[in-house]
Amino acid sequence: MKLVSYWDHTAATPEPSYGAVVGESIVDLATPAVRTLREALTTEGIDGISRRLAKKGPAEGISLSNVKLLPPITEPHKILCVGLNYLLHAKEANLPVPTRPSVFVRFSSSFVGHEEPVLLPAESEQFDYEAEIAVIIGRRARRVSEAEAMQVVAGYSCMAENSIRDWQRHSNQATPGKNFVGTGAFGPWLVTPDEAPVPEEMTVAGRLNGETVQHDSGANMIFSIPQIIAYLSTFTELLPGDVIATGTPAGVGMSRKPQRYLREGDVFEVAISGLGELRNPVRNGF
């Protein structure tokens, strides 16, 4: 399944909802008691969502052209991000290859959905792009082994886990440079594991104004997704709808000569095989 969170502009009383993409339409799956995809993952899981979709008719679809796509999980409990997870990216940054995952946290307010502008803060001219595979957790997980880790995955999505580089370097904590409002993007949908390639077979590409500036394979992660999930679930309980950003490949603007940061009018796209494409224009923020 491809699951989305969205805003239906044509509804009599528009409000956020969620559903499944079928062709060029969305079949709404929200109920009065369960309005969000995160709540659905918590209460019934992917299997329950699939069963309810099977009971819906094709006439119940809403055209994709009539909706605004939101981040697939609109209010996750946690967004956990792994830095320096591709060997060539560590090399281009002139940093040692990590022996343990480098983890930081982002807030949901720092992300927008597909086709929404990402915002260049007035405080910086070092707005950098980062294409990544995002993992969405589907069930509670604490101290999960690597062998069992993939059983807690609800699906995958595309993420532009962008950075404000000068603010990222204010201290040894990445938090300030990762959490300006609307600087990242996430979407367009969650693809369940049964319809997605295994992560090692996913190719991750970042395109700036149509030019491929990042390209690598999930097979080249320093820490695999099972290793990341096992590590994270050791120190915190992962909850349904939690999001994990798995690191960006080489080719970021900071490491280019000359450096190339995002500017107003640019368009950055994240394309991941089997997951789709996330597209966001860049606009001056506030």
C-alpha positions as CSV (number, residue, x, y, z in Angstrom):
1,M,0.0,0.0,0.0
2,K,0.9,3.6,-0.4
3,L,-0.5,5.5,2.5
4,V,-0.8,9.3,2.7
5,S,-1.9,12.1,5.0
6,Y,-3.6,14.9,3.2
7,W,-5.9,17.9,3.2
8,D,-8.9,17.7,0.9
9,H,-9.6,21.1,-0.6
10,T,-13.0,20.1,-2.0
11,A,-14.5,18.8,1.3
12,A,-17.4,20.8,2.8
13,T,-15.5,21.1,6.0
14,P,-11.8,20.5,5.1
15,E,-9.7,18.8,7.7
16,P,-6.6,16.6,7.7
17,S,-7.2,13.0,7.0
18,Y,-5.4,9.9,5.7
19,G,-5.9,7.2,3.2
20,A,-4.4,4.9,0.6
21,V,-3.4,5.8,-2.9
22,V,-5.1,3.7,-5.6
23,G,-4.2,4.7,-9.1
24,E,-4.6,8.5,-9.2
25,S,-7.1,8.6,-6.3
26,I,-7.0,8.5,-2.5
27,V,-9.4,6.2,-0.7
28,D,-10.0,7.8,2.6
29,L,-9.6,5.5,5.6
30,A,-10.2,7.9,8.5
31,T,-12.9,7.3,11.0
32,P,-14.4,9.6,13.6
33,A,-12.4,7.8,16.3
34,V,-9.1,7.5,14.3
35,R,-8.3,10.6,12.2
36,T,-4.6,10.2,11.6
37,L,-2.2,7.6,10.1
38,R,-0.2,7.5,13.3
39,E,-3.4,6.7,15.3
40,A,-4.3,4.0,12.8
41,L,-0.8,2.4,13.1
42,T,-1.2,2.5,16.9
43,T,-4.7,1.0,17.1
44,E,-4.8,-1.5,14.2
45,G,-1.4,-1.7,12.5
46,I,-0.7,-2.1,8.8
47,D,-2.7,-5.4,8.6
48,G,-5.8,-3.7,10.0
49,I,-5.5,-0.8,7.6
50,S,-5.1,-3.2,4.7
51,R,-8.3,-5.0,5.7
52,R,-10.3,-1.8,5.8
53,L,-9.0,-0.8,2.5
54,A,-10.1,-4.1,1.0
55,K,-13.7,-3.3,2.1
56,K,-13.7,0.1,0.3
57,G,-15.1,0.5,-3.3
58,P,-13.2,2.4,-6.1
59,A,-16.0,5.0,-6.2
60,E,-15.0,6.3,-2.8
61,G,-11.7,7.7,-4.2
62,I,-10.7,11.4,-4.0
63,S,-8.5,12.7,-6.9
64,L,-4.9,13.3,-6.0
65,S,-5.2,16.6,-7.8
66,N,-7.7,17.9,-5.3
67,V,-5.6,17.4,-2.2
68,K,-2.6,18.9,-0.4
69,L,-0.3,16.1,0.6
70,L,1.0,16.4,4.2
71,P,4.0,14.5,5.6
72,P,2.9,10.9,5.8
73,I,3.1,11.0,9.6
74,T,1.9,14.5,10.6
75,E,2.7,14.4,14.3
76,P,5.2,11.6,15.2
77,H,6.2,11.1,18.8
78,K,9.8,11.1,17.6
79,I,11.9,11.9,14.6
80,L,15.3,10.3,15.1
81,C,18.0,11.0,12.6
82,V,21.3,9.3,11.9
83,G,24.2,11.4,10.5
84,L,27.3,10.3,8.6
85,N,25.8,7.0,7.5
86,Y,27.4,6.7,4.1
87,L,31.1,6.1,3.8
88,L,31.7,8.6,0.9
89,H,29.7,11.3,2.8
90,A,31.9,10.9,5.9
91,K,35.0,11.2,3.6
92,E,33.7,14.3,1.8
93,A,33.1,15.9,5.3
94,N,36.6,15.0,6.4
95,L,35.2,13.2,9.4
96,P,36.2,9.8,10.8
97,V,33.9,6.9,10.0
98,P,31.7,6.5,13.1
99,T,31.8,3.3,15.1
100,R,28.3,3.9,16.5
101,P,25.3,5.7,14.9
102,S,25.4,9.4,15.4
103,V,21.9,10.3,16.5
104,F,20.1,13.6,16.7
105,V,16.4,14.7,17.0
106,R,14.2,16.8,14.7
107,F,10.8,18.3,15.5
108,S,7.8,17.7,13.3
109,S,7.5,21.5,12.7
110,S,10.7,21.4,10.7
111,F,9.1,19.3,7.9
112,V,6.6,20.0,5.1
113,G,5.0,17.7,2.6
114,H,5.4,17.0,-1.1
115,E,5.3,20.1,-3.3
116,E,5.3,22.5,-0.4
117,P,8.1,25.1,-0.3
118,V,11.0,24.5,2.1
119,L,11.9,27.7,3.8
120,L,15.3,29.4,3.7
121,P,15.8,31.1,7.1
122,A,16.6,34.8,7.1
123,E,19.5,34.0,9.5
124,S,21.5,31.9,7.1
125,E,22.8,31.5,3.5
126,Q,24.0,27.9,4.1
127,F,20.8,25.9,3.5
128,D,22.0,22.5,2.4
129,Y,20.1,19.6,0.8
130,E,20.1,16.0,2.0
131,A,18.3,13.1,0.3
132,E,17.5,10.2,2.6
133,I,15.5,7.0,3.1
134,A,13.0,7.5,6.0
135,V,11.7,4.5,8.0
136,I,8.4,4.6,9.7
137,I,7.9,2.4,12.8
138,G,4.7,0.3,12.9
139,R,4.6,-1.2,16.4
140,R,6.1,-0.6,19.8
141,A,9.7,-1.7,20.0
142,R,12.1,-1.8,22.9
143,R,15.5,-3.6,22.9
144,V,14.8,-5.2,19.5
145,S,17.5,-7.4,18.1
146,E,18.9,-6.8,14.6
147,A,17.3,-10.1,13.5
148,E,13.8,-8.9,14.6
149,A,14.2,-5.3,13.7
150,M,12.5,-5.3,10.3
151,Q,9.3,-6.8,11.8
152,V,8.6,-3.4,13.5
153,V,8.8,-1.4,10.2
154,A,5.5,-0.1,8.8
155,G,7.0,1.4,5.7
156,Y,9.4,3.7,4.0
157,S,9.3,7.2,2.5
158,C,11.5,9.9,0.9
159,M,13.0,12.6,3.0
160,A,14.8,15.8,2.4
161,E,16.6,16.0,5.8
162,N,18.1,19.4,5.0
163,S,20.5,21.4,7.2
164,I,21.4,24.9,8.1
165,R,25.1,24.3,8.1
166,D,26.4,27.4,10.0
167,W,23.8,26.8,12.8
168,Q,24.7,23.1,12.8
169,R,28.3,24.1,13.7
170,H,27.4,26.4,16.6
171,S,28.3,23.5,19.0
172,N,28.9,19.8,18.9
173,Q,25.1,19.4,18.9
174,A,23.3,19.4,15.5
175,T,20.0,20.5,16.9
176,P,19.9,24.2,16.0
177,G,20.8,23.6,12.4
178,K,18.2,20.8,12.0
179,N,15.1,22.4,13.4
180,F,14.3,25.7,11.7
181,V,10.6,25.7,10.8
182,G,9.8,24.1,7.4
183,T,13.4,23.4,6.3
184,G,12.9,19.7,5.7
185,A,10.4,17.7,3.7
186,F,8.9,14.2,4.0
187,G,6.7,12.2,1.6
188,P,4.9,12.0,-0.7
189,W,3.6,8.7,1.0
190,L,4.5,5.8,3.1
191,V,5.2,2.6,1.1
192,T,4.6,-0.6,3.0
193,P,7.4,-3.2,2.9
194,D,5.4,-5.7,0.8
195,E,5.4,-3.1,-2.1
196,A,8.9,-1.7,-1.5
197,P,12.4,-3.0,-2.4
198,V,14.5,-4.2,0.5
199,P,16.5,-1.2,1.7
200,E,19.8,-2.6,0.3
201,E,18.3,-2.5,-3.2
202,M,17.0,1.1,-2.9
203,T,18.9,3.8,-4.8
204,V,18.8,7.2,-3.3
205,A,19.1,10.3,-5.6
206,G,19.0,14.0,-4.9
207,R,18.3,16.3,-7.8
208,L,18.9,20.1,-7.7
209,N,17.0,21.9,-10.5
210,G,17.0,18.6,-12.5
211,E,20.7,17.8,-12.0
212,T,21.6,14.7,-10.0
213,V,23.8,15.9,-7.2
214,Q,23.6,12.8,-4.9
215,H,23.3,9.1,-5.9
216,D,24.1,6.0,-3.8
217,S,22.6,2.7,-2.8
218,G,21.1,1.7,0.6
219,A,23.6,-1.2,0.4
220,N,26.3,1.3,1.2
221,M,25.0,2.5,4.5
222,I,27.6,2.2,7.3
223,F,24.9,1.1,9.7
224,S,22.0,-0.9,8.2
225,I,18.4,-0.2,9.0
226,P,18.2,-3.3,11.3
227,Q,21.4,-2.0,13.1
228,I,19.9,1.4,13.5
229,I,16.6,0.2,14.9
230,A,18.3,-2.2,17.3
231,Y,20.6,0.7,18.5
232,L,17.8,3.2,18.9
233,S,15.4,0.8,20.6
234,T,18.0,0.2,23.3
235,F,17.8,3.7,24.8
236,T,14.2,4.6,23.9
237,E,11.0,2.9,23.1
238,L,10.1,3.2,19.5
239,L,6.3,3.9,19.0
240,P,4.0,3.5,16.0
241,G,4.5,6.4,13.7
242,D,8.0,7.3,14.9
243,V,10.2,8.3,12.0
244,I,13.9,7.4,11.4
245,A,16.0,9.3,8.9
246,T,18.8,7.0,7.9
247,G,21.5,9.4,6.6
248,T,22.4,11.1,3.3
249,P,24.8,10.1,0.6
250,A,27.8,12.1,-0.6
251,G,27.3,15.2,-2.8
252,V,25.9,17.7,-0.4
253,G,26.3,21.4,-1.2
254,M,28.7,22.1,1.7
255,S,31.3,19.7,0.2
256,R,31.1,20.9,-3.4
257,K,33.8,23.2,-4.9
258,P,32.5,25.9,-5.1
259,Q,29.9,25.2,-2.4
260,R,26.3,25.2,-3.6
261,Y,23.6,26.0,-1.1
262,L,19.9,26.2,-1.7
263,R,18.5,29.5,-2.9
264,E,15.1,30.9,-3.5
265,G,13.7,29.6,-6.7
266,D,15.6,26.3,-6.6
267,V,13.8,22.9,-6.7
268,F,15.2,19.9,-4.8
269,E,13.9,16.4,-5.4
270,V,14.5,13.2,-3.6
271,A,14.0,10.1,-5.8
272,I,14.2,6.6,-4.2
273,S,13.6,3.5,-6.3
274,G,10.4,1.8,-5.4
275,L,9.3,4.7,-3.1
276,G,8.7,7.6,-5.6
277,E,9.8,11.2,-5.7
278,L,9.5,14.0,-3.2
279,R,9.7,17.5,-4.8
280,N,10.0,20.8,-3.0
281,P,10.7,24.4,-4.3
282,V,12.8,26.7,-2.1
283,R,11.3,29.9,-0.8
284,N,12.7,32.6,1.5
285,G,11.3,32.1,4.9
286,F,11.0,34.2,8.0
